[in-house]
């Protein structure tokens, strides 16, 4: 490291990596909870868990931790599964 700017950049990257890792881990945990509720056909808990995960996905996308397309696609797929559960099969 010849320059102070190089040392600063390394510190910034380490901080961002840690922050991103934490948020990604939180996302995976919440997604697993929603998907488990949907698989168990637990309409009440899935309905309660969907808005917070949609919010978390949106925040992660706005911070560029995941892409906006991925956040939108994941939210849409979860909402679609929830809707299929809530509508009685005909």
Phi and psi restraints in degrees (range 20) as a CNS / XPLOR table:
assign (resid 1 and name C) (resid 2 and name N)
       (resid 2 and name CA) (resid 2 and name C) 1.0 -89.3 20.0 2
assign (resid 2 and name N) (resid 2 and name CA)
       (resid 2 and name C) (resid 3 and name N) 1.0 -23.2 20.0 2
assign (resid 2 and name C) (resid 3 and name N)
       (resid 3 and name CA) (resid 3 and name C) 1.0 -121.3 20.0 2
assign (resid 3 and name N) (resid 3 and name CA)
       (resid 3 and name C) (resid 4 and name N) 1.0 146.9 20.0 2
assign (resid 3 and name C) (resid 4 and name N)
       (resid 4 and name CA) (resid 4 and name C) 1.0 -62.2 20.0 2
assign (resid 4 and name N) (resid 4 and name CA)
       (resid 4 and name C) (resid 5 and name N) 1.0 -32.5 20.0 2
assign (resid 4 and name C) (resid 5 and name N)
       (resid 5 and name CA) (resid 5 and name C) 1.0 -65.3 20.0 2
assign (resid 5 and name N) (resid 5 and name CA)
       (resid 5 and name C) (resid 6 and name N) 1.0 -32.4 20.0 2
assign (resid 5 and name C) (resid 6 and name N)
       (resid 6 and name CA) (resid 6 and name C) 1.0 -66.8 20.0 2
assign (resid 6 and name N) (resid 6 and name CA)
       (resid 6 and name C) (resid 7 and name N) 1.0 -43.3 20.0 2
assign (resid 6 and name C) (resid 7 and name N)
       (resid 7 and name CA) (resid 7 and name C) 1.0 -63.2 20.0 2
assign (resid 7 and name N) (resid 7 and name CA)
       (resid 7 and name C) (resid 8 and name N) 1.0 -41.1 20.0 2
assign (resid 7 and name C) (resid 8 and name N)
       (resid 8 and name CA) (resid 8 and name C) 1.0 -64.6 20.0 2
assign (resid 8 and name N) (resid 8 and name CA)
       (resid 8 and name C) (resid 9 and name N) 1.0 -42.6 20.0 2
assign (resid 8 and name C) (resid 9 and name N)
       (resid 9 and name CA) (resid 9 and name C) 1.0 -61.6 20.0 2
assign (resid 9 and name N) (resid 9 and name CA)
       (resid 9 and name C) (resid 10 and name N) 1.0 -40.4 20.0 2
assign (resid 9 and name C) (resid 10 and name N)
       (resid 10 and name CA) (resid 10 and name C) 1.0 -64.0 20.0 2
assign (resid 10 and name N) (resid 10 and name CA)
       (resid 10 and name C) (resid 11 and name N) 1.0 -41.5 20.0 2
assign (resid 10 and name C) (resid 11 and name N)
       (resid 11 and name CA) (resid 11 and name C) 1.0 -63.7 20.0 2
assign (resid 11 and name N) (resid 11 and name CA)
       (resid 11 and name C) (resid 12 and name N) 1.0 -41.8 20.0 2
assign (resid 11 and name C) (resid 12 and name N)
       (resid 12 and name CA) (resid 12 and name C) 1.0 -63.8 20.0 2
assign (resid 12 and name N) (resid 12 and name CA)
       (resid 12 and name C) (resid 13 and name N) 1.0 -43.7 20.0 2
assign (resid 12 and name C) (resid 13 and name N)
       (resid 13 and name CA) (resid 13 and name C) 1.0 -62.7 20.0 2
assign (resid 13 and name N) (resid 13 and name CA)
       (resid 13 and name C) (resid 14 and name N) 1.0 -42.4 20.0 2
assign (resid 13 and name C) (resid 14 and name N)
       (resid 14 and name CA) (resid 14 and name C) 1.0 -63.0 20.0 2
assign (resid 14 and name N) (resid 14 and name CA)
       (resid 14 and name C) (resid 15 and name N) 1.0 -41.6 20.0 2
assign (resid 14 and name C) (resid 15 and name N)
       (resid 15 and name CA) (resid 15 and name C) 1.0 -65.8 20.0 2
assign (resid 15 and name N) (resid 15 and name CA)
       (resid 15 and name C) (resid 16 and name N) 1.0 -44.2 20.0 2
assign (resid 15 and name C) (resid 16 and name N)
       (resid 16 and name CA) (resid 16 and name C) 1.0 -64.4 20.0 2
assign (resid 16 and name N) (resid 16 and name CA)
       (resid 16 and name C) (resid 17 and name N) 1.0 -41.8 20.0 2
assign (resid 16 and name C) (resid 17 and name N)
       (resid 17 and name CA) (resid 17 and name C) 1.0 -60.0 20.0 2
assign (resid 17 and name N) (resid 17 and name CA)
       (resid 17 and name C) (resid 18 and name N) 1.0 -45.4 20.0 2
assign (resid 17 and name C) (resid 18 and name N)
       (resid 18 and name CA) (resid 18 and name C) 1.0 -62.6 20.0 2
assign (resid 18 and name N) (resid 18 and name CA)
       (resid 18 and name C) (resid 19 and name N) 1.0 -44.7 20.0 2
assign (resid 18 and name C) (resid 19 and name N)
       (resid 19 and name CA) (resid 19 and name C) 1.0 -62.7 20.0 2
assign (resid 19 and name N) (resid 19 and name CA)
       (resid 19 and name C) (resid 20 and name N) 1.0 -45.8 20.0 2
assign (resid 19 and name C) (resid 20 and name N)
       (resid 20 and name CA) (resid 20 and name C) 1.0 -63.5 20.0 2
assign (resid 20 and name N) (resid 20 and name CA)
       (resid 20 and name C) (resid 21 and name N) 1.0 -40.2 20.0 2
assign (resid 20 and name C) (resid 21 and name N)
       (resid 21 and name CA) (resid 21 and name C) 1.0 -62.8 20.0 2
assign (resid 21 and name N) (resid 21 and name CA)
       (resid 21 and name C) (resid 22 and name N) 1.0 -41.6 20.0 2
assign (resid 21 and name C) (resid 22 and name N)
       (resid 22 and name CA) (resid 22 and name C) 1.0 -63.0 20.0 2
assign (resid 22 and name N) (resid 22 and name CA)
       (resid 22 and name C) (resid 23 and name N) 1.0 -46.1 20.0 2
assign (resid 22 and name C) (resid 23 and name N)
       (resid 23 and name CA) (resid 23 and name C) 1.0 -67.4 20.0 2
assign (resid 23 and name N) (resid 23 and name CA)
       (resid 23 and name C) (resid 24 and name N) 1.0 -41.2 20.0 2
assign (resid 23 and name C) (resid 24 and name N)
       (resid 24 and name CA) (resid 24 and name C) 1.0 -61.6 20.0 2
assign (resid 24 and name N) (resid 24 and name CA)
       (resid 24 and name C) (resid 25 and name N) 1.0 -41.0 20.0 2
assign (resid 24 and name C) (resid 25 and name N)
       (resid 25 and name CA) (resid 25 and name C) 1.0 -63.5 20.0 2
assign (resid 25 and name N) (resid 25 and name CA)
       (resid 25 and name C) (resid 26 and name N) 1.0 -43.5 20.0 2
assign (resid 25 and name C) (resid 26 and name N)
       (resid 26 and name CA) (resid 26 and name C) 1.0 -61.6 20.0 2
assign (resid 26 and name N) (resid 26 and name CA)
       (resid 26 and name C) (resid 27 and name N) 1.0 -41.7 20.0 2
assign (resid 26 and name C) (resid 27 and name N)
       (resid 27 and name CA) (resid 27 and name C) 1.0 -59.6 20.0 2
assign (resid 27 and name N) (resid 27 and name CA)
       (resid 27 and name C) (resid 28 and name N) 1.0 -47.9 20.0 2
assign (resid 27 and name C) (resid 28 and name N)
       (resid 28 and name CA) (resid 28 and name C) 1.0 -61.1 20.0 2
assign (resid 28 and name N) (resid 28 and name CA)
       (resid 28 and name C) (resid 29 and name N) 1.0 -40.6 20.0 2
assign (resid 28 and name C) (resid 29 and name N)
       (resid 29 and name CA) (resid 29 and name C) 1.0 -63.6 20.0 2
assign (resid 29 and name N) (resid 29 and name CA)
       (resid 29 and name C) (resid 30 and name N) 1.0 -46.9 20.0 2
assign (resid 29 and name C) (resid 30 and name N)
       (resid 30 and name CA) (resid 30 and name C) 1.0 -66.3 20.0 2
assign (resid 30 and name N) (resid 30 and name CA)
       (resid 30 and name C) (resid 31 and name N) 1.0 -40.8 20.0 2
assign (resid 30 and name C) (resid 31 and name N)
       (resid 31 and name CA) (resid 31 and name C) 1.0 -62.2 20.0 2
assign (resid 31 and name N) (resid 31 and name CA)
       (resid 31 and name C) (resid 32 and name N) 1.0 -40.6 20.0 2
assign (resid 31 and name C) (resid 32 and name N)
       (resid 32 and name CA) (resid 32 and name C) 1.0 -63.2 20.0 2
assign (resid 32 and name N) (resid 32 and name CA)
       (resid 32 and name C) (resid 33 and name N) 1.0 -39.6 20.0 2
assign (resid 32 and name C) (resid 33 and name N)
       (resid 33 and name CA) (resid 33 and name C) 1.0 -63.7 20.0 2
assign (resid 33 and name N) (resid 33 and name CA)
       (resid 33 and name C) (resid 34 and name N) 1.0 -44.0 20.0 2
assign (resid 33 and name C) (resid 34 and name N)
       (resid 34 and name CA) (resid 34 and name C) 1.0 -65.5 20.0 2
assign (resid 34 and name N) (resid 34 and name CA)
       (resid 34 and name C) (resid 35 and name N) 1.0 -45.8 20.0 2
assign (resid 34 and name C) (resid 35 and name N)
       (resid 35 and name CA) (resid 35 and name C) 1.0 -65.3 20.0 2
assign (resid 35 and name N) (resid 35 and name CA)
       (resid 35 and name C) (resid 36 and name N) 1.0 -36.1 20.0 2
assign (resid 35 and name C) (resid 36 and name N)
       (resid 36 and name CA) (resid 36 and name C) 1.0 -63.7 20.0 2
assign (resid 36 and name N) (resid 36 and name CA)
       (resid 36 and name C) (resid 37 and name N) 1.0 -43.4 20.0 2
assign (resid 36 and name C) (resid 37 and name N)
       (resid 37 and name CA) (resid 37 and name C) 1.0 -63.7 20.0 2
assign (resid 37 and name N) (resid 37 and name CA)
       (resid 37 and name C) (resid 38 and name N) 1.0 -41.1 20.0 2
assign (resid 37 and name C) (resid 38 and name N)
       (resid 38 and name CA) (resid 38 and name C) 1.0 -66.9 20.0 2
assign (resid 38 and name N) (resid 38 and name CA)
       (resid 38 and name C) (resid 39 and name N) 1.0 -40.9 20.0 2
assign (resid 38 and name C) (resid 39 and name N)
       (resid 39 and name CA) (resid 39 and name C) 1.0 -64.6 20.0 2
assign (resid 39 and name N) (resid 39 and name CA)
       (resid 39 and name C) (resid 40 and name N) 1.0 -34.7 20.0 2
assign (resid 39 and name C) (resid 40 and name N)
       (resid 40 and name CA) (resid 40 and name C) 1.0 -82.4 20.0 2
assign (resid 40 and name N) (resid 40 and name CA)
       (resid 40 and name C) (resid 41 and name N) 1.0 -1.1 20.0 2
assign (resid 40 and name C) (resid 41 and name N)
       (resid 41 and name CA) (resid 41 and name C) 1.0 58.0 20.0 2
assign (resid 41 and name N) (resid 41 and name CA)
       (resid 41 and name C) (resid 42 and name N) 1.0 36.2 20.0 2
assign (resid 41 and name C) (resid 42 and name N)
       (resid 42 and name CA) (resid 42 and name C) 1.0 -90.7 20.0 2
assign (resid 42 and name N) (resid 42 and name CA)
       (resid 42 and name C) (resid 43 and name N) 1.0 88.2 20.0 2
assign (resid 42 and name C) (resid 43 and name N)
       (resid 43 and name CA) (resid 43 and name C) 1.0 -62.7 20.0 2
assign (resid 43 and name N) (resid 43 and name CA)
       (resid 43 and name C) (resid 44 and name N) 1.0 -39.9 20.0 2
assign (resid 43 and name C) (resid 44 and name N)
       (resid 44 and name CA) (resid 44 and name C) 1.0 -63.9 20.0 2
assign (resid 44 and name N) (resid 44 and name CA)
       (resid 44 and name C) (resid 45 and name N) 1.0 -51.0 20.0 2
assign (resid 44 and name C) (resid 45 and name N)
       (resid 45 and name CA) (resid 45 and name C) 1.0 -71.8 20.0 2
assign (resid 45 and name N) (resid 45 and name CA)
       (resid 45 and name C) (resid 46 and name N) 1.0 -35.0 20.0 2
assign (resid 45 and name C) (resid 46 and name N)
       (resid 46 and name CA) (resid 46 and name C) 1.0 -63.8 20.0 2
assign (resid 46 and name N) (resid 46 and name CA)
       (resid 46 and name C) (resid 47 and name N) 1.0 -40.0 20.0 2
assign (resid 46 and name C) (resid 47 and name N)
       (resid 47 and name CA) (resid 47 and name C) 1.0 -64.6 20.0 2
assign (resid 47 and name N) (resid 47 and name CA)
       (resid 47 and name C) (resid 48 and name N) 1.0 -38.0 20.0 2
assign (resid 47 and name C) (resid 48 and name N)
       (resid 48 and name CA) (resid 48 and name C) 1.0 -72.5 20.0 2
assign (resid 48 and name N) (resid 48 and name CA)
       (resid 48 and name C) (resid 49 and name N) 1.0 -31.9 20.0 2
assign (resid 48 and name C) (resid 49 and name N)
       (resid 49 and name CA) (resid 49 and name C) 1.0 -85.3 20.0 2
assign (resid 49 and name N) (resid 49 and name CA)
       (resid 49 and name C) (resid 50 and name N) 1.0 -20.6 20.0 2
assign (resid 49 and name C) (resid 50 and name N)
       (resid 50 and name CA) (resid 50 and name C) 1.0 -66.7 20.0 2
assign (resid 50 and name N) (resid 50 and name CA)
       (resid 50 and name C) (resid 51 and name N) 1.0 -48.1 20.0 2
assign (resid 50 and name C) (resid 51 and name N)
       (resid 51 and name CA) (resid 51 and name C) 1.0 -59.1 20.0 2
assign (resid 51 and name N) (resid 51 and name CA)
       (resid 51 and name C) (resid 52 and name N) 1.0 -43.1 20.0 2
assign (resid 51 and name C) (resid 52 and name N)
       (resid 52 and name CA) (resid 52 and name C) 1.0 -64.0 20.0 2
assign (resid 52 and name N) (resid 52 and name CA)
       (resid 52 and name C) (resid 53 and name N) 1.0 -36.7 20.0 2
assign (resid 52 and name C) (resid 53 and name N)
       (resid 53 and name CA) (resid 53 and name C) 1.0 -71.6 20.0 2
assign (resid 53 and name N) (resid 53 and name CA)
       (resid 53 and name C) (resid 54 and name N) 1.0 -35.1 20.0 2
assign (resid 53 and name C) (resid 54 and name N)
       (resid 54 and name CA) (resid 54 and name C) 1.0 -63.5 20.0 2
assign (resid 54 and name N) (resid 54 and name CA)
       (resid 54 and name C) (resid 55 and name N) 1.0 -40.6 20.0 2
assign (resid 54 and name C) (resid 55 and name N)
       (resid 55 and name CA) (resid 55 and name C) 1.0 -64.8 20.0 2
assign (resid 55 and name N) (resid 55 and name CA)
       (resid 55 and name C) (resid 56 and name N) 1.0 -44.7 20.0 2
assign (resid 55 and name C) (resid 56 and name N)
       (resid 56 and name CA) (resid 56 and name C) 1.0 -63.8 20.0 2
assign (resid 56 and name N) (resid 56 and name CA)
       (resid 56 and name C) (resid 57 and name N) 1.0 -39.9 20.0 2
assign (resid 56 and name C) (resid 57 and name N)
       (resid 57 and name CA) (resid 57 and name C) 1.0 -63.4 20.0 2
assign (resid 57 and name N) (resid 57 and name CA)
       (resid 57 and name C) (resid 58 and name N) 1.0 -43.1 20.0 2
assign (resid 57 and name C) (resid 58 and name N)
       (resid 58 and name CA) (resid 58 and name C) 1.0 -62.7 20.0 2
assign (resid 58 and name N) (resid 58 and name CA)
       (resid 58 and name C) (resid 59 and name N) 1.0 -41.7 20.0 2
assign (resid 58 and name C) (resid 59 and name N)
       (resid 59 and name CA) (resid 59 and name C) 1.0 -65.4 20.0 2
assign (resid 59 and name N) (resid 59 and name CA)
       (resid 59 and name C) (resid 60 and name N) 1.0 -41.3 20.0 2
assign (resid 59 and name C) (resid 60 and name N)
       (resid 60 and name CA) (resid 60 and name C) 1.0 -64.0 20.0 2
assign (resid 60 and name N) (resid 60 and name CA)
       (resid 60 and name C) (resid 61 and name N) 1.0 -37.5 20.0 2
assign (resid 60 and name C) (resid 61 and name N)
       (resid 61 and name CA) (resid 61 and name C) 1.0 -68.7 20.0 2
assign (resid 61 and name N) (resid 61 and name CA)
       (resid 61 and name C) (resid 62 and name N) 1.0 -39.1 20.0 2
assign (resid 61 and name C) (resid 62 and name N)
       (resid 62 and name CA) (resid 62 and name C) 1.0 -68.2 20.0 2
assign (resid 62 and name N) (resid 62 and name CA)
       (resid 62 and name C) (resid 63 and name N) 1.0 -26.7 20.0 2
assign (resid 62 and name C) (resid 63 and name N)
       (resid 63 and name CA) (resid 63 and name C) 1.0 -92.6 20.0 2
assign (resid 63 and name N) (resid 63 and name CA)
       (resid 63 and name C) (resid 64 and name N) 1.0 6.5 20.0 2
assign (resid 63 and name C) (resid 64 and name N)
       (resid 64 and name CA) (resid 64 and name C) 1.0 61.2 20.0 2
assign (resid 64 and name N) (resid 64 and name CA)
       (resid 64 and name C) (resid 65 and name N) 1.0 31.8 20.0 2
assign (resid 64 and name C) (resid 65 and name N)
       (resid 65 and name CA) (resid 65 and name C) 1.0 -82.4 20.0 2
assign (resid 65 and name N) (resid 65 and name CA)
       (resid 65 and name C) (resid 66 and name N) 1.0 -36.9 20.0 2
assign (resid 65 and name C) (resid 66 and name N)
       (resid 66 and name CA) (resid 66 and name C) 1.0 -128.1 20.0 2
assign (resid 66 and name N) (resid 66 and name CA)
       (resid 66 and name C) (resid 67 and name N) 1.0 166.1 20.0 2
assign (resid 66 and name C) (resid 67 and name N)
       (resid 67 and name CA) (resid 67 and name C) 1.0 -78.7 20.0 2
assign (resid 67 and name N) (resid 67 and name CA)
       (resid 67 and name C) (resid 68 and name N) 1.0 156.1 20.0 2
assign (resid 67 and name C) (resid 68 and name N)
       (resid 68 and name CA) (resid 68 and name C) 1.0 -62.0 20.0 2
assign (resid 68 and name N) (resid 68 and name CA)
       (resid 68 and name C) (resid 69 and name N) 1.0 -36.8 20.0 2
assign (resid 68 and name C) (resid 69 and name N)
       (resid 69 and name CA) (resid 69 and name C) 1.0 -64.2 20.0 2
assign (resid 69 and name N) (resid 69 and name CA)
       (resid 69 and name C) (resid 70 and name N) 1.0 -41.7 20.0 2
assign (resid 69 and name C) (resid 70 and name N)
       (resid 70 and name CA) (resid 70 and name C) 1.0 -65.0 20.0 2
assign (resid 70 and name N) (resid 70 and name CA)
       (resid 70 and name C) (resid 71 and name N) 1.0 -41.8 20.0 2
assign (resid 70 and name C) (resid 71 and name N)
       (resid 71 and name CA) (resid 71 and name C) 1.0 -62.8 20.0 2
assign (resid 71 and name N) (resid 71 and name CA)
       (resid 71 and name C) (resid 72 and name N) 1.0 -45.6 20.0 2
assign (resid 71 and name C) (resid 72 and name N)
       (resid 72 and name CA) (resid 72 and name C) 1.0 -64.9 20.0 2
assign (resid 72 and name N) (resid 72 and name CA)
       (resid 72 and name C) (resid 73 and name N) 1.0 -45.1 20.0 2
assign (resid 72 and name C) (resid 73 and name N)
       (resid 73 and name CA) (resid 73 and name C) 1.0 -62.9 20.0 2
assign (resid 73 and name N) (resid 73 and name CA)
       (resid 73 and name C) (resid 74 and name N) 1.0 -44.0 20.0 2
assign (resid 73 and name C) (resid 74 and name N)
       (resid 74 and name CA) (resid 74 and name C) 1.0 -65.3 20.0 2
assign (resid 74 and name N) (resid 74 and name CA)
       (resid 74 and name C) (resid 75 and name N) 1.0 -45.0 20.0 2
assign (resid 74 and name C) (resid 75 and name N)
       (resid 75 and name CA) (resid 75 and name C) 1.0 -60.7 20.0 2
assign (resid 75 and name N) (resid 75 and name CA)
       (resid 75 and name C) (resid 76 and name N) 1.0 -44.6 20.0 2
assign (resid 75 and name C) (resid 76 and name N)
       (resid 76 and name CA) (resid 76 and name C) 1.0 -63.6 20.0 2
assign (resid 76 and name N) (resid 76 and name CA)
       (resid 76 and name C) (resid 77 and name N) 1.0 -41.7 20.0 2
assign (resid 76 and name C) (resid 77 and name N)
       (resid 77 and name CA) (resid 77 and name C) 1.0 -66.6 20.0 2
assign (resid 77 and name N) (resid 77 and name CA)
       (resid 77 and name C) (resid 78 and name N) 1.0 -40.1 20.0 2
assign (resid 77 and name C) (resid 78 and name N)
       (resid 78 and name CA) (resid 78 and name C) 1.0 -66.1 20.0 2
assign (resid 78 and name N) (resid 78 and name CA)
       (resid 78 and name C) (resid 79 and name N) 1.0 -43.2 20.0 2
assign (resid 78 and name C) (resid 79 and name N)
       (resid 79 and name CA) (resid 79 and name C) 1.0 -63.0 20.0 2
assign (resid 79 and name N) (resid 79 and name CA)
       (resid 79 and name C) (resid 80 and name N) 1.0 -38.7 20.0 2
assign (resid 79 and name C) (resid 80 and name N)
       (resid 80 and name CA) (resid 80 and name C) 1.0 -63.9 20.0 2
assign (resid 80 and name N) (resid 80 and name CA)
       (resid 80 and name C) (resid 81 and name N) 1.0 -44.2 20.0 2
assign (resid 80 and name C) (resid 81 and name N)
       (resid 81 and name CA) (resid 81 and name C) 1.0 -64.1 20.0 2
assign (resid 81 and name N) (resid 81 and name CA)
       (resid 81 and name C) (resid 82 and name N) 1.0 -39.4 20.0 2
assign (resid 81 and name C) (resid 82 and name N)
       (resid 82 and name CA) (resid 82 and name C) 1.0 -64.7 20.0 2
assign (resid 82 and name N) (resid 82 and name CA)
       (resid 82 and name C) (resid 83 and name N) 1.0 -41.9 20.0 2
assign (resid 82 and name C) (resid 83 and name N)
       (resid 83 and name CA) (resid 83 and name C) 1.0 -63.8 20.0 2
assign (resid 83 and name N) (resid 83 and name CA)
       (resid 83 and name C) (resid 84 and name N) 1.0 -40.4 20.0 2
assign (resid 83 and name C) (resid 84 and name N)
       (resid 84 and name CA) (resid 84 and name C) 1.0 -64.0 20.0 2
assign (resid 84 and name N) (resid 84 and name CA)
       (resid 84 and name C) (resid 85 and name N) 1.0 -32.2 20.0 2
assign (resid 84 and name C) (resid 85 and name N)
       (resid 85 and name CA) (resid 85 and name C) 1.0 -70.9 20.0 2
assign (resid 85 and name N) (resid 85 and name CA)
       (resid 85 and name C) (resid 86 and name N) 1.0 -39.4 20.0 2
assign (resid 85 and name C) (resid 86 and name N)
       (resid 86 and name CA) (resid 86 and name C) 1.0 -76.9 20.0 2
assign (resid 86 and name N) (resid 86 and name CA)
       (resid 86 and name C) (resid 87 and name N) 1.0 -26.3 20.0 2
assign (resid 86 and name C) (resid 87 and name N)
       (resid 87 and name CA) (resid 87 and name C) 1.0 -89.5 20.0 2
assign (resid 87 and name N) (resid 87 and name CA)
       (resid 87 and name C) (resid 88 and name N) 1.0 123.9 20.0 2
assign (resid 87 and name C) (resid 88 and name N)
       (resid 88 and name CA) (resid 88 and name C) 1.0 -64.7 20.0 2
assign (resid 88 and name N) (resid 88 and name CA)
       (resid 88 and name C) (resid 89 and name N) 1.0 140.4 20.0 2
assign (resid 88 and name C) (resid 89 and name N)
       (resid 89 and name CA) (resid 89 and name C) 1.0 -67.8 20.0 2
assign (resid 89 and name N) (resid 89 and name CA)
       (resid 89 and name C) (resid 90 and name N) 1.0 135.1 20.0 2
